[in-house]
Amino acid sequence: MDKVKVVIAGPRGRMGSEAVQLVNRTENYELTAVIDHKNGGGYLSDFEGLSQYSQVPVYTDLAICFQEQKPDVLIDLTTPEVGMFHTKTALEYGVRPVVGTTGFSKGNLQELEELCQEKGIGCIIAPNFALGAVLMMKFSQLAGRYFNDVEIIELHHDQKLDAPSGTAVKTAELIADVRANKEQGHPQEKETIPGARGANFDGMHIHSVRLPGLIAHQQVMFGSEGQTLTIRHDSYNRSSFMSGVKLAVDTVLKIDTLVYGLENIID
């Protein structure tokens, strides 16, 4: 059985370094190269803490990497600014992307879906790779059928660039699909400090917390007469995301379309 050839974008990041270890310990995966926008021309072993990867080349140019290495899968764990470019480039070269970068617009997703159809290959974009977080989103969608009033509080480390998180937005989208439309709160409520009620998504409110010491956490609070329901998920380290990354890599090899969210590929 041939090994799955994998390229990782963002190997110096905390998520990227976890993905490097995942590929290294998975028997049927082979790490053929990494993409790093600042350091090219050397080997992954040049980076601190990665000295054992002396045969893995580092590229700054994604196209050249794909031309020379001909990988099967790109795992992209970079930033919203470059995630779209990386994903498009991978599809154009026939490489199947597994993307953990958030910040894709509906227009971006439509463009990528059309590119998947044109190339006949799959792409998976996951706002959250933690399987517990995916279940939290699915449970929240189920609750949204019965509770019209809901607020989402997402909590992340203070180095996260986008707010609200992709997980919070995806959760709100899933709930909005089944929830009766409602503008929450008192109709005459007024923010005495702008932003106090958080972002408004289809009448729901999303609140973003950024503090050192946090990793990735979210709670979805539902309320109705005389009761509340809270659904919460916590990731305490980044290894919690790797089971979802592996599931996405194994699945993207078998599909020929765009999948947005792991909830679409778990039973």
NORPE-V813796 format. One record per residue. N is the residue number from 1. RES is the residue in one letter. D_LAST is the distance of its C-alpha to the last C-alpha in Angstrom with 1 decimal. Layout:
n->N res->RES d_last->D_LAST
n->N res->RES d_last->D_LAST
This chain:
n->1 res->M d_last->26.5
n->2 res->D d_last->27.2
n->3 res->K d_last->25.9
n->4 res->V d_last->23.9
n->5 res->K d_last->26.5
n->6 res->V d_last->25.5
n->7 res->V d_last->27.6
n->8 res->I d_last->27.0
n->9 res->A d_last->28.6
n->10 res->G d_last->29.8
n->11 res->P d_last->30.3
n->12 res->R d_last->32.8
n->13 res->G d_last->30.4
n->14 res->R d_last->28.7
n->15 res->M d_last->25.2
n->16 res->G d_last->26.8
n->17 res->S d_last->28.5
n->18 res->E d_last->25.3
n->19 res->A d_last->23.7
n->20 res->V d_last->26.9
n->21 res->Q d_last->26.5
n->22 res->L d_last->22.9
n->23 res->V d_last->24.0
n->24 res->N d_last->27.1
n->25 res->R d_last->25.4
n->26 res->T d_last->22.8
n->27 res->E d_last->24.6
n->28 res->N d_last->23.5
n->29 res->Y d_last->24.0
n->30 res->E d_last->27.4
n->31 res->L d_last->28.6
n->32 res->T d_last->31.2
n->33 res->A d_last->32.2
n->34 res->V d_last->31.7
n->35 res->I d_last->32.6
n->36 res->D d_last->34.8
n->37 res->H d_last->36.8
n->38 res->K d_last->39.7
n->39 res->N d_last->40.2
n->40 res->G d_last->40.4
n->41 res->G d_last->42.4
n->42 res->G d_last->41.8
n->43 res->Y d_last->39.2
n->44 res->L d_last->36.3
n->45 res->S d_last->38.6
n->46 res->D d_last->40.9
n->47 res->F d_last->38.5
n->48 res->E d_last->38.9
n->49 res->G d_last->36.8
n->50 res->L d_last->35.6
n->51 res->S d_last->38.7
n->52 res->Q d_last->37.0
n->53 res->Y d_last->35.6
n->54 res->S d_last->39.0
n->55 res->Q d_last->37.8
n->56 res->V d_last->35.3
n->57 res->P d_last->37.1
n->58 res->V d_last->36.7
n->59 res->Y d_last->36.9
n->60 res->T d_last->37.6
n->61 res->D d_last->37.3
n->62 res->L d_last->33.9
n->63 res->A d_last->35.3
n->64 res->I d_last->37.6
n->65 res->C d_last->34.9
n->66 res->F d_last->32.8
n->67 res->Q d_last->36.0
n->68 res->E d_last->37.0
n->69 res->Q d_last->33.8
n->70 res->K d_last->31.7
n->71 res->P d_last->28.4
n->72 res->D d_last->25.0
n->73 res->V d_last->23.1
n->74 res->L d_last->24.3
n->75 res->I d_last->22.8
n->76 res->D d_last->24.4
n->77 res->L d_last->24.8
n->78 res->T d_last->28.0
n->79 res->T d_last->29.1
n->80 res->P d_last->28.6
n->81 res->E d_last->32.0
n->82 res->V d_last->31.2
n->83 res->G d_last->27.5
n->84 res->M d_last->28.0
n->85 res->F d_last->30.8
n->86 res->H d_last->28.9
n->87 res->T d_last->25.9
n->88 res->K d_last->28.3
n->89 res->T d_last->30.4
n->90 res->A d_last->27.6
n->91 res->L d_last->26.5
n->92 res->E d_last->30.2
n->93 res->Y d_last->30.7
n->94 res->G d_last->27.7
n->95 res->V d_last->25.8
n->96 res->R d_last->22.1
n->97 res->P d_last->21.6
n->98 res->V d_last->19.1
n->99 res->V d_last->20.5
n->100 res->G d_last->20.4
n->101 res->T d_last->23.5
n->102 res->T d_last->23.4
n->103 res->G d_last->25.9
n->104 res->F d_last->24.9
n->105 res->S d_last->26.3
n->106 res->K d_last->25.1
n->107 res->G d_last->27.9
n->108 res->N d_last->26.7
n->109 res->L d_last->23.2
n->110 res->Q d_last->24.8
n->111 res->E d_last->27.2
n->112 res->L d_last->24.6
n->113 res->E d_last->22.5
n->114 res->E d_last->25.8
n->115 res->L d_last->26.5
n->116 res->C d_last->23.3
n->117 res->Q d_last->24.2
n->118 res->E d_last->27.7
n->119 res->K d_last->26.9
n->120 res->G d_last->24.1
n->121 res->I d_last->21.9
n->122 res->G d_last->18.7
n->123 res->C d_last->18.7
n->124 res->I d_last->16.1
n->125 res->I d_last->17.5
n->126 res->A d_last->16.0
n->127 res->P d_last->18.0
n->128 res->N d_last->16.6
n->129 res->F d_last->15.1
n->130 res->A d_last->14.9
n->131 res->L d_last->11.4
n->132 res->G d_last->13.2
n->133 res->A d_last->14.4
n->134 res->V d_last->11.2
n->135 res->L d_last->10.3
n->136 res->M d_last->13.9
n->137 res->M d_last->13.7
n->138 res->K d_last->11.0
n->139 res->F d_last->13.1
n->140 res->S d_last->16.1
n->141 res->Q d_last->15.2
n->142 res->L d_last->14.9
n->143 res->A d_last->18.2
n->144 res->G d_last->19.7
n->145 res->R d_last->20.0
n->146 res->Y d_last->22.4
n->147 res->F d_last->24.2
n->148 res->N d_last->26.1
n->149 res->D d_last->27.6
n->150 res->V d_last->25.5
n->151 res->E d_last->26.5
n->152 res->I d_last->24.6
n->153 res->I d_last->26.2
n->154 res->E d_last->25.1
n->155 res->L d_last->27.1
n->156 res->H d_last->27.6
n->157 res->H d_last->30.3
n->158 res->D d_last->33.4
n->159 res->Q d_last->33.0
n->160 res->K d_last->30.0
n->161 res->L d_last->31.4
n->162 res->D d_last->29.4
n->163 res->A d_last->29.3
n->164 res->P d_last->27.2
n->165 res->S d_last->24.3
n->166 res->G d_last->21.7
n->167 res->T d_last->19.1
n->168 res->A d_last->21.4
n->169 res->V d_last->21.9
n->170 res->K d_last->18.2
n->171 res->T d_last->17.8
n->172 res->A d_last->20.8
n->173 res->E d_last->19.7
n->174 res->L d_last->16.5
n->175 res->I d_last->18.8
n->176 res->A d_last->21.5
n->177 res->D d_last->19.4
n->178 res->V d_last->19.4
n->179 res->R d_last->22.5
n->180 res->A d_last->26.0
n->181 res->N d_last->28.1
n->182 res->K d_last->30.4
n->183 res->E d_last->32.7
n->184 res->Q d_last->32.5
n->185 res->G d_last->35.5
n->186 res->H d_last->39.1
n->187 res->P d_last->40.3
n->188 res->Q d_last->43.3
n->189 res->E d_last->41.6
n->190 res->K d_last->43.0
n->191 res->E d_last->42.0
n->192 res->T d_last->45.1
n->193 res->I d_last->43.5
n->194 res->P d_last->41.5
n->195 res->G d_last->37.8
n->196 res->A d_last->37.9
n->197 res->R d_last->35.2
n->198 res->G d_last->32.9
n->199 res->A d_last->31.4
n->200 res->N d_last->30.9
n->201 res->F d_last->27.7
n->202 res->D d_last->27.9
n->203 res->G d_last->29.9
n->204 res->M d_last->27.6
n->205 res->H d_last->29.0
n->206 res->I d_last->27.6
n->207 res->H d_last->29.5
n->208 res->S d_last->29.6
n->209 res->V d_last->31.0
n->210 res->R d_last->32.3
n->211 res->L d_last->33.8
n->212 res->P d_last->34.6
n->213 res->G d_last->32.8
n->214 res->L d_last->29.5
n->215 res->I d_last->26.5
n->216 res->A d_last->23.5
n->217 res->H d_last->23.0
n->218 res->Q d_last->22.0
n->219 res->Q d_last->22.5
n->220 res->V d_last->21.9
n->221 res->M d_last->24.6
n->222 res->F d_last->24.8
n->223 res->G d_last->28.0
n->224 res->S d_last->29.7
n->225 res->E d_last->32.8
n->226 res->G d_last->33.4
n->227 res->Q d_last->30.0
n->228 res->T d_last->27.6
n->229 res->L d_last->24.0
n->230 res->T d_last->23.1
n->231 res->I d_last->19.6
n->232 res->R d_last->20.3
n->233 res->H d_last->18.9
n->234 res->D d_last->21.3
n->235 res->S d_last->21.4
n->236 res->Y d_last->24.6
n->237 res->N d_last->24.7
n->238 res->R d_last->23.3
n->239 res->S d_last->22.0
n->240 res->S d_last->19.1
n->241 res->F d_last->17.8
n->242 res->M d_last->18.1
n->243 res->S d_last->14.8
n->244 res->G d_last->13.2
n->245 res->V d_last->16.1
n->246 res->K d_last->15.6
n->247 res->L d_last->12.0
n->248 res->A d_last->13.4
n->249 res->V d_last->16.4
n->250 res->D d_last->14.8
n->251 res->T d_last->12.7
n->252 res->V d_last->15.7
n->253 res->L d_last->17.8
n->254 res->K d_last->15.9
n->255 res->I d_last->15.8
n->256 res->D d_last->18.9
n->257 res->T d_last->18.2
n->258 res->L d_last->17.7
n->259 res->V d_last->14.5
n->260 res->Y d_last->15.3
n->261 res->G d_last->13.0
n->262 res->L d_last->10.1
n->263 res->E d_last->8.1
n->264 res->N d_last->8.1
n->265 res->I d_last->6.6
n->266 res->I d_last->3.8
n->267 res->D d_last->0.0
